[in-house]
Amino acid sequence: MLPGVGIVCAAGILGEIGDVSRFEDASKMLAFAGCDPSVFESGEFVGAQARMSKRGSPFLRWYLWLAADRARMYDPALRAYYEKKRAEGKCHKVAVSAVVRKLCNIIFAVLRDDRPYACPVN
């Protein structure tokens, strides 16, 4: 189990993901959650800001957000990543959404390889 991610949240994530083999990679799973970036474009106008697409499962997105917000407090690697984003001038929500992407990669690797998560030592 990931540090900071409870049993109920982990069960919700697993229930929403289902079989992980249906996703080619972690970015596809991130898109399924609706946490992938989306740029507003219309005609010749190209937007400068990317926002969360919110095109996927709202429940998975919510579970990932809760898990990332807690994991950033208890997992040293995710905490360091969150603090790095904050030092770059990102606000709390943007930094947590970056942790969501990282967490999604971790969850995909854990489920794909069927191995427990080992927190990297800093």
LUMVEXLUM-912378 format. One record per residue: x, y, z of N, C-alpha, C in turn; chain. Coordinates in steps of 0.02 Angstrom, whole numbers. Layout:
BEGIN
@n_px->X | n_py->Y | n_pz->Z | ca_px->X | ca_py->Y | ca_pz->Z | c_px->X | c_py->Y | c_pz->Z | ch->A
...
# end
This chain:
BEGIN
@n_px->41 | n_py->-59 | n_pz->0 | ca_px->0 | ca_py->0 | ca_pz->0 | c_px->44 | c_py->63 | c_pz->0 | ch->A
@n_px->19 | n_py->114 | n_pz->-28 | ca_px->54 | ca_py->178 | ca_pz->-30 | c_px->46 | c_py->214 | c_pz->36 | ch->A
@n_px->99 | n_py->247 | n_pz->60 | ca_px->93 | ca_py->285 | ca_pz->122 | c_px->42 | c_py->340 | c_pz->115 | ch->A
@n_px->-4 | n_py->344 | n_pz->163 | ca_px->-54 | ca_py->396 | ca_pz->163 | c_px->-119 | c_py->379 | c_pz->126 | ch->A
@n_px->-118 | n_py->325 | n_pz->87 | ca_px->-178 | ca_py->305 | ca_pz->50 | c_px->-213 | c_py->250 | c_pz->90 | ch->A
@n_px->-274 | n_py->264 | n_pz->111 | ca_px->-311 | ca_py->218 | ca_pz->153 | c_px->-343 | c_py->161 | c_pz->114 | ch->A
@n_px->-372 | n_py->115 | n_pz->151 | ca_px->-402 | ca_py->56 | ca_pz->120 | c_px->-463 | c_py->75 | c_pz->78 | ch->A
@n_px->-504 | n_py->119 | n_pz->102 | ca_px->-565 | ca_py->139 | ca_pz->66 | c_px->-547 | c_py->175 | c_pz->1 | ch->A
@n_px->-499 | n_py->220 | n_pz->5 | ca_px->-477 | ca_py->256 | ca_pz->-55 | c_px->-444 | c_py->209 | c_pz->-106 | ch->A
@n_px->-403 | n_py->163 | n_pz->-81 | ca_px->-371 | ca_py->114 | ca_pz->-126 | c_px->-423 | c_py->69 | c_pz->-158 | ch->A
@n_px->-474 | n_py->49 | n_pz->-120 | ca_px->-527 | ca_py->7 | ca_pz->-148 | c_px->-566 | c_py->45 | c_pz->-201 | ch->A
@n_px->-579 | n_py->109 | n_pz->-189 | ca_px->-614 | ca_py->150 | ca_pz->-238 | c_px->-574 | c_py->157 | c_pz->-302 | ch->A
@n_px->-509 | n_py->167 | n_pz->-296 | ca_px->-465 | ca_py->173 | ca_pz->-355 | c_px->-465 | c_py->108 | c_pz->-394 | ch->A
@n_px->-457 | n_py->52 | n_pz->-358 | ca_px->-456 | ca_py->-13 | ca_pz->-392 | c_px->-524 | c_py->-29 | c_pz->-425 | ch->A
@n_px->-578 | n_py->-10 | n_pz->-391 | ca_px->-644 | ca_py->-22 | ca_pz->-419 | c_px->-657 | c_py->18 | c_pz->-482 | ch->A
@n_px->-632 | n_py->80 | n_pz->-484 | ca_px->-642 | ca_py->122 | ca_pz->-543 | c_px->-596 | c_py->102 | c_pz->-600 | ch->A
@n_px->-535 | n_py->80 | n_pz->-585 | ca_px->-487 | ca_py->61 | ca_pz->-638 | c_px->-508 | c_py->-5 | c_pz->-669 | ch->A
@n_px->-528 | n_py->-53 | n_pz->-627 | ca_px->-544 | ca_py->-119 | ca_pz->-653 | c_px->-481 | c_py->-156 | c_pz->-672 | ch->A
@n_px->-481 | n_py->-186 | n_pz->-731 | ca_px->-423 | ca_py->-223 | ca_pz->-756 | c_px->-373 | c_py->-174 | c_pz->-786 | ch->A
@n_px->-313 | n_py->-171 | n_pz->-758 | ca_px->-264 | ca_py->-122 | ca_pz->-780 | c_px->-237 | c_py->-139 | c_pz->-850 | ch->A
@n_px->-244 | n_py->-200 | n_pz->-872 | ca_px->-218 | ca_py->-219 | ca_pz->-938 | c_px->-256 | c_py->-186 | c_pz->-995 | ch->A
@n_px->-312 | n_py->-156 | n_pz->-982 | ca_px->-349 | ca_py->-122 | ca_pz->-1036 | c_px->-318 | c_py->-54 | c_pz->-1053 | ch->A
@n_px->-270 | n_py->-31 | n_pz->-1013 | ca_px->-234 | ca_py->31 | ca_pz->-1028 | c_px->-165 | c_py->14 | c_pz->-1054 | ch->A
@n_px->-145 | n_py->47 | n_pz->-1109 | ca_px->-80 | ca_py->35 | ca_pz->-1138 | c_px->-24 | c_py->60 | c_pz->-1094 | ch->A
@n_px->-35 | n_py->118 | n_pz->-1064 | ca_px->16 | ca_py->147 | ca_pz->-1020 | c_px->-19 | c_py->191 | c_pz->-968 | ch->A
@n_px->21 | n_py->221 | n_pz->-925 | ca_px->-7 | ca_py->260 | ca_pz->-870 | c_px->-41 | c_py->323 | c_pz->-896 | ch->A
@n_px->-19 | n_py->350 | n_pz->-952 | ca_px->-51 | ca_py->410 | ca_pz->-979 | c_px->-123 | c_py->396 | c_pz->-1002 | ch->A
@n_px->-135 | n_py->335 | n_pz->-1025 | ca_px->-204 | ca_py->317 | ca_pz->-1045 | c_px->-248 | c_py->311 | c_pz->-983 | ch->A
@n_px->-220 | n_py->285 | n_pz->-929 | ca_px->-258 | ca_py->281 | ca_pz->-867 | c_px->-270 | c_py->351 | c_pz->-838 | ch->A
@n_px->-222 | n_py->395 | n_pz->-845 | ca_px->-230 | ca_py->464 | ca_pz->-822 | c_px->-285 | c_py->498 | c_pz->-863 | ch->A
@n_px->-288 | n_py->485 | n_pz->-927 | ca_px->-340 | ca_py->514 | ca_pz->-970 | c_px->-409 | c_py->485 | c_pz->-952 | ch->A
@n_px->-410 | n_py->421 | n_pz->-934 | ca_px->-473 | ca_py->390 | ca_pz->-913 | c_px->-500 | c_py->424 | c_pz->-850 | ch->A
@n_px->-454 | n_py->446 | n_pz->-807 | ca_px->-474 | ca_py->481 | ca_pz->-746 | c_px->-493 | c_py->554 | c_pz->-760 | ch->A
@n_px->-475 | n_py->578 | n_pz->-819 | ca_px->-490 | ca_py->648 | ca_pz->-836 | c_px->-440 | c_py->696 | c_pz->-806 | ch->A
@n_px->-381 | n_py->673 | n_pz->-790 | ca_px->-330 | ca_py->716 | ca_pz->-759 | c_px->-276 | c_py->736 | c_pz->-810 | ch->A
@n_px->-287 | n_py->722 | n_pz->-873 | ca_px->-239 | ca_py->740 | ca_pz->-924 | c_px->-247 | c_py->814 | c_pz->-944 | ch->A
@n_px->-194 | n_py->846 | n_pz->-968 | ca_px->-200 | ca_py->916 | ca_pz->-985 | c_px->-239 | c_py->926 | c_pz->-1050 | ch->A
@n_px->-275 | n_py->981 | n_pz->-1055 | ca_px->-314 | ca_py->997 | ca_pz->-1114 | c_px->-306 | c_py->1072 | c_pz->-1127 | ch->A
@n_px->-289 | n_py->1090 | n_pz->-1189 | ca_px->-279 | ca_py->1160 | ca_pz->-1207 | c_px->-340 | c_py->1183 | c_pz->-1247 | ch->A
@n_px->-365 | n_py->1241 | n_pz->-1231 | ca_px->-422 | ca_py->1269 | ca_pz->-1268 | c_px->-397 | c_py->1299 | c_pz->-1334 | ch->A
@n_px->-424 | n_py->1274 | n_pz->-1389 | ca_px->-407 | ca_py->1300 | ca_pz->-1455 | c_px->-472 | c_py->1309 | c_pz->-1494 | ch->A
@n_px->-473 | n_py->1362 | n_pz->-1534 | ca_px->-531 | ca_py->1376 | ca_pz->-1576 | c_px->-508 | c_py->1415 | c_pz->-1636 | ch->A
@n_px->-517 | n_py->1387 | n_pz->-1695 | ca_px->-495 | ca_py->1422 | ca_pz->-1756 | c_px->-421 | c_py->1432 | c_pz->-1755 | ch->A
@n_px->-399 | n_py->1495 | n_pz->-1760 | ca_px->-328 | ca_py->1511 | ca_pz->-1759 | c_px->-303 | c_py->1525 | c_pz->-1688 | ch->A
@n_px->-349 | n_py->1530 | n_pz->-1641 | ca_px->-330 | ca_py->1545 | ca_pz->-1572 | c_px->-304 | c_py->1482 | c_pz->-1538 | ch->A
@n_px->-246 | n_py->1489 | n_pz->-1507 | ca_px->-217 | ca_py->1435 | ca_pz->-1468 | c_px->-207 | c_py->1460 | c_pz->-1398 | ch->A
@n_px->-240 | n_py->1428 | n_pz->-1350 | ca_px->-235 | ca_py->1449 | ca_pz->-1281 | c_px->-166 | c_py->1438 | c_pz->-1252 | ch->A
@n_px->-148 | n_py->1478 | n_pz->-1204 | ca_px->-82 | ca_py->1473 | ca_pz->-1173 | c_px->-83 | c_py->1429 | c_pz->-1111 | ch->A
@n_px->-141 | n_py->1418 | n_pz->-1082 | ca_px->-144 | ca_py->1379 | ca_pz->-1020 | c_px->-175 | c_py->1311 | c_pz->-1033 | ch->A
@n_px->-147 | n_py->1261 | n_pz->-1002 | ca_px->-176 | ca_py->1194 | ca_pz->-1005 | c_px->-214 | c_py->1182 | c_pz->-941 | ch->A
@n_px->-272 | n_py->1152 | n_pz->-947 | ca_px->-313 | ca_py->1137 | ca_pz->-888 | c_px->-328 | c_py->1063 | c_pz->-887 | ch->A
@n_px->-350 | n_py->1039 | n_pz->-830 | ca_px->-369 | ca_py->969 | ca_pz->-823 | c_px->-430 | c_py->956 | c_pz->-867 | ch->A
@n_px->-429 | n_py->904 | n_pz->-908 | ca_px->-482 | ca_py->892 | ca_pz->-957 | c_px->-549 | c_py->874 | c_pz->-925 | ch->A
@n_px->-548 | n_py->837 | n_pz->-870 | ca_px->-608 | ca_py->815 | ca_pz->-835 | c_px->-655 | c_py->776 | c_pz->-881 | ch->A
@n_px->-626 | n_py->736 | n_pz->-926 | ca_px->-667 | ca_py->698 | ca_pz->-973 | c_px->-678 | c_py->626 | c_pz->-952 | ch->A
@n_px->-653 | n_py->606 | n_pz->-897 | ca_px->-657 | ca_py->536 | ca_pz->-879 | c_px->-702 | c_py->523 | c_pz->-820 | ch->A
@n_px->-684 | n_py->473 | n_pz->-782 | ca_px->-723 | ca_py->453 | ca_pz->-723 | c_px->-714 | c_py->505 | c_pz->-668 | ch->A
@n_px->-768 | n_py->538 | n_pz->-648 | ca_px->-761 | ca_py->587 | ca_pz->-594 | c_px->-744 | c_py->554 | c_pz->-527 | ch->A
@n_px->-766 | n_py->492 | n_pz->-519 | ca_px->-752 | ca_py->457 | ca_pz->-456 | c_px->-678 | c_py->439 | c_pz->-451 | ch->A
@n_px->-648 | n_py->414 | n_pz->-506 | ca_px->-577 | ca_py->398 | ca_pz->-506 | c_px->-536 | c_py->462 | c_pz->-496 | ch->A
@n_px->-556 | n_py->516 | n_pz->-528 | ca_px->-521 | ca_py->580 | ca_pz->-521 | c_px->-523 | c_py->602 | c_pz->-447 | ch->A
@n_px->-580 | n_py->596 | n_pz->-415 | ca_px->-587 | ca_py->615 | ca_pz->-345 | c_px->-544 | c_py->571 | c_pz->-300 | ch->A
@n_px->-546 | n_py->505 | n_pz->-311 | ca_px->-505 | ca_py->460 | ca_pz->-270 | c_px->-430 | c_py->474 | c_pz->-280 | ch->A
@n_px->-409 | n_py->487 | n_pz->-342 | ca_px->-339 | ca_py->502 | ca_pz->-354 | c_px->-319 | c_py->568 | c_pz->-321 | ch->A
@n_px->-364 | n_py->616 | n_pz->-323 | ca_px->-349 | ca_py->681 | ca_pz->-292 | c_px->-341 | c_py->672 | c_pz->-216 | ch->A
@n_px->-387 | n_py->636 | n_pz->-185 | ca_px->-382 | ca_py->624 | ca_pz->-112 | c_px->-319 | c_py->586 | c_pz->-95 | ch->A
@n_px->-304 | n_py->534 | n_pz->-135 | ca_px->-245 | ca_py->493 | ca_pz->-122 | c_px->-181 | c_py->535 | c_pz->-130 | ch->A
@n_px->-178 | n_py->576 | n_pz->-181 | ca_px->-119 | ca_py->617 | ca_pz->-193 | c_px->-110 | c_py->669 | c_pz->-138 | ch->A
@n_px->-165 | n_py->698 | n_pz->-115 | ca_px->-161 | ca_py->749 | ca_pz->-64 | c_px->-135 | c_py->719 | c_pz->2 | ch->A
@n_px->-155 | n_py->658 | n_pz->17 | ca_px->-130 | ca_py->626 | ca_pz->78 | c_px->-60 | c_py->597 | c_pz->68 | ch->A
@n_px->-47 | n_py->566 | n_pz->10 | ca_px->17 | ca_py->535 | ca_pz->-2 | c_px->74 | c_py->586 | c_pz->-2 | ch->A
@n_px->59 | n_py->647 | n_pz->-24 | ca_px->111 | ca_py->699 | ca_pz->-24 | c_px->133 | c_py->716 | c_pz->47 | ch->A
@n_px->93 | n_py->700 | n_pz->96 | ca_px->112 | ca_py->713 | ca_pz->165 | c_px->153 | c_py->657 | c_pz->196 | ch->A
@n_px->143 | n_py->596 | n_pz->172 | ca_px->174 | ca_py->538 | ca_pz->205 | c_px->228 | c_py->504 | c_pz->164 | ch->A
@n_px->227 | n_py->510 | n_pz->99 | ca_px->278 | ca_py->478 | ca_pz->56 | c_px->334 | c_py->529 | c_pz->43 | ch->A
@n_px->396 | n_py->512 | n_pz->62 | ca_px->450 | ca_py->561 | ca_pz->54 | c_px->463 | c_py->582 | c_pz->-18 | ch->A
@n_px->457 | n_py->535 | n_pz->-65 | ca_px->469 | ca_py->552 | ca_pz->-136 | c_px->415 | c_py->598 | c_pz->-162 | ch->A
@n_px->352 | n_py->584 | n_pz->-147 | ca_px->298 | ca_py->627 | ca_pz->-170 | c_px->298 | c_py->694 | c_pz->-134 | ch->A
@n_px->320 | n_py->694 | n_pz->-71 | ca_px->325 | ca_py->757 | ca_pz->-34 | c_px->378 | c_py->802 | c_pz->-67 | ch->A
@n_px->435 | n_py->771 | n_pz->-85 | ca_px->489 | ca_py->809 | ca_pz->-117 | c_px->466 | c_py->837 | c_pz->-185 | ch->A
@n_px->427 | n_py->797 | n_pz->-222 | ca_px->401 | ca_py->819 | ca_pz->-287 | c_px->352 | c_py->877 | c_pz->-277 | ch->A
@n_px->309 | n_py->871 | n_pz->-228 | ca_px->261 | ca_py->924 | ca_pz->-212 | c_px->297 | c_py->989 | c_pz->-193 | ch->A
@n_px->346 | n_py->983 | n_pz->-150 | ca_px->384 | ca_py->1041 | ca_pz->-128 | c_px->423 | c_py->1073 | c_pz->-186 | ch->A
@n_px->447 | n_py->1031 | n_pz->-232 | ca_px->482 | ca_py->1057 | ca_pz->-291 | c_px->434 | c_py->1099 | c_pz->-333 | ch->A
@n_px->373 | n_py->1075 | n_pz->-343 | ca_px->324 | ca_py->1112 | ca_pz->-382 | c_px->305 | c_py->1177 | c_pz->-347 | ch->A
@n_px->298 | n_py->1175 | n_pz->-281 | ca_px->283 | ca_py->1235 | ca_pz->-244 | c_px->340 | c_py->1286 | c_pz->-249 | ch->A
@n_px->402 | n_py->1261 | n_pz->-248 | ca_px->460 | ca_py->1305 | ca_pz->-255 | c_px->463 | c_py->1337 | c_pz->-324 | ch->A
@n_px->435 | n_py->1303 | n_pz->-373 | ca_px->432 | ca_py->1331 | ca_pz->-442 | c_px->379 | c_py->1385 | c_pz->-448 | ch->A
@n_px->340 | n_py->1396 | n_pz->-394 | ca_px->290 | ca_py->1448 | ca_pz->-395 | c_px->220 | c_py->1422 | c_pz->-410 | ch->A
@n_px->210 | n_py->1358 | n_pz->-413 | ca_px->144 | ca_py->1329 | ca_pz->-426 | c_px->101 | c_py->1335 | c_pz->-363 | ch->A
@n_px->36 | n_py->1346 | n_pz->-372 | ca_px->-8 | ca_py->1348 | ca_pz->-315 | c_px->-22 | c_py->1276 | c_pz->-290 | ch->A
@n_px->-55 | n_py->1271 | n_pz->-234 | ca_px->-67 | ca_py->1205 | ca_pz->-202 | c_px->-103 | c_py->1157 | c_pz->-249 | ch->A
@n_px->-156 | n_py->1180 | n_pz->-281 | ca_px->-196 | ca_py->1135 | ca_pz->-323 | c_px->-158 | c_py->1112 | c_pz->-384 | ch->A
@n_px->-118 | n_py->1154 | n_pz->-413 | ca_px->-78 | ca_py->1135 | ca_pz->-471 | c_px->-24 | c_py->1085 | c_pz->-450 | ch->A
@n_px->6 | n_py->1097 | n_pz->-392 | ca_px->58 | ca_py->1051 | ca_pz->-367 | c_px->27 | c_py->983 | c_pz->-350 | ch->A
@n_px->-32 | n_py->982 | n_pz->-321 | ca_px->-65 | ca_py->918 | ca_pz->-305 | c_px->-85 | c_py->882 | c_pz->-369 | ch->A
@n_px->-106 | n_py->918 | n_pz->-420 | ca_px->-123 | ca_py->885 | ca_pz->-483 | c_px->-61 | c_py->855 | c_pz->-516 | ch->A
@n_px->-2 | n_py->885 | n_pz->-505 | ca_px->60 | ca_py->855 | ca_pz->-529 | c_px->75 | c_py->790 | c_pz->-490 | ch->A
@n_px->59 | n_py->791 | n_pz->-425 | ca_px->68 | ca_py->730 | ca_pz->-384 | c_px->18 | c_py->677 | c_pz->-406 | ch->A
@n_px->-42 | n_py->697 | n_pz->-428 | ca_px->-91 | ca_py->649 | ca_pz->-454 | c_px->-62 | c_py->612 | c_pz->-514 | ch->A
@n_px->-30 | n_py->648 | n_pz->-559 | ca_px->1 | ca_py->616 | ca_pz->-617 | c_px->55 | c_py->567 | c_pz->-596 | ch->A
@n_px->97 | n_py->587 | n_pz->-549 | ca_px->150 | ca_py->543 | ca_pz->-523 | c_px->119 | c_py->481 | c_pz->-490 | ch->A
@n_px->67 | n_py->492 | n_pz->-450 | ca_px->34 | ca_py->437 | ca_pz->-415 | c_px->2 | c_py->389 | c_pz->-464 | ch->A
@n_px->-26 | n_py->416 | n_pz->-517 | ca_px->-57 | ca_py->374 | ca_pz->-569 | c_px->-4 | c_py->329 | c_pz->-601 | ch->A
@n_px->55 | n_py->357 | n_pz->-614 | ca_px->110 | ca_py->316 | ca_pz->-641 | c_px->130 | c_py->261 | c_pz->-592 | ch->A
@n_px->132 | n_py->277 | n_pz->-528 | ca_px->150 | ca_py->227 | ca_pz->-477 | c_px->97 | c_py->172 | c_pz->-474 | ch->A
@n_px->34 | n_py->192 | n_pz->-472 | ca_px->-20 | ca_py->143 | ca_pz->-467 | c_px->-20 | c_py->97 | c_pz->-528 | ch->A
@n_px->-10 | n_py->126 | n_pz->-587 | ca_px->-8 | ca_py->86 | ca_pz->-648 | c_px->48 | c_py->35 | c_pz->-645 | ch->A
@n_px->108 | n_py->56 | n_pz->-624 | ca_px->165 | ca_py->11 | ca_pz->-620 | c_px->154 | c_py->-44 | c_pz->-569 | ch->A
@n_px->125 | n_py->-27 | n_pz->-511 | ca_px->113 | ca_py->-76 | ca_pz->-459 | c_px->63 | c_py->-129 | c_pz->-484 | ch->A
@n_px->10 | n_py->-107 | n_pz->-516 | ca_px->-41 | ca_py->-154 | ca_pz->-540 | c_px->-16 | c_py->-195 | c_pz->-600 | ch->A
@n_px->22 | n_py->-163 | n_pz->-644 | ca_px->47 | ca_py->-198 | ca_pz->-704 | c_px->98 | c_py->-251 | c_pz->-684 | ch->A
@n_px->145 | n_py->-234 | n_pz->-640 | ca_px->199 | ca_py->-280 | ca_pz->-622 | c_px->179 | c_py->-326 | c_pz->-565 | ch->A
@n_px->122 | n_py->-314 | n_pz->-533 | ca_px->99 | ca_py->-354 | ca_pz->-476 | c_px->152 | c_py->-358 | c_pz->-421 | ch->A
@n_px->180 | n_py->-300 | n_pz->-405 | ca_px->231 | ca_py->-295 | ca_pz->-353 | c_px->210 | c_py->-240 | c_pz->-304 | ch->A
@n_px->228 | n_py->-247 | n_pz->-241 | ca_px->211 | ca_py->-193 | ca_pz->-193 | c_px->254 | c_py->-131 | c_pz->-206 | ch->A
@n_px->228 | n_py->-75 | n_pz->-184 | ca_px->263 | ca_py->-11 | ca_pz->-193 | c_px->320 | c_py->-6 | c_pz->-143 | ch->A
@n_px->378 | n_py->10 | n_pz->-168 | ca_px->437 | ca_py->21 | ca_pz->-125 | c_px->455 | c_py->95 | c_pz->-133 | ch->A
@n_px->449 | n_py->132 | n_pz->-79 | ca_px->463 | ca_py->203 | ca_pz->-81 | c_px->538 | c_py->214 | c_pz->-93 | ch->A
@n_px->556 | n_py->253 | n_pz->-145 | ca_px->627 | ca_py->265 | ca_pz->-156 | c_px->656 | c_py->307 | c_pz->-100 | ch->A
@n_px->716 | n_py->291 | n_pz->-80 | ca_px->750 | ca_py->327 | ca_pz->-25 | c_px->784 | c_py->388 | c_pz->-55 | ch->A
@n_px->772 | n_py->446 | n_pz->-25 | ca_px->803 | ca_py->507 | ca_pz->-51 | c_px->873 | c_py->514 | c_pz->-25 | ch->A
# end
